[in-house]
Amino acid sequence: MNSGGKRTLLSVVAAAHNEAANIAAMHEGIIQAVTDLDVDLELIFIDDGSSDATAKIVEDLAARDGRVRLVALTRNFGHQAAVYAGLSASNGQAIIVLDCDLQHPPALIPKMVDAWRMGYSVVQMVRDRTPATGSMKQATSRAFYRLINLISDTQILEGAADFRLLD
């Protein structure tokens, strides 16, 4: 939270694998989302070994916007490794993790920051069910959450996503 009159640094970590087509829209969405927040922003794109122009597009974006940084992994290590790399590179008092495929709406960032400012250390986003999701996808998703909750001491809310804010 805000201490000593300094502005809060908000880190946004966006994991990307072959997301060249989404980088500009993700950047724009995040910038719009934080415009009215009283925060400084660092936006860290993690290129998880993409074979497209993801890294080049982020480098060009970083040259134009000093808030943008690129962490380029040497190969595809997988989503969770990319998220970990982003968390490790972050300097913010709060860190928001989202995927670069535009399935996690940056427009929700102000609500997440509001919850954090109310004292929540973790703000977890949960997917709404959509009619467009097929019945097979819904069934396998429900089965996954039931299984993981049977074998784990930590219960996971159905529809929980990697879209979260961490203090």
Order of alpha helices (4+ residues) and beta strands (2+ residues): beta-alpha-beta-alpha-beta-alpha-beta-alpha-beta-alpha-beta
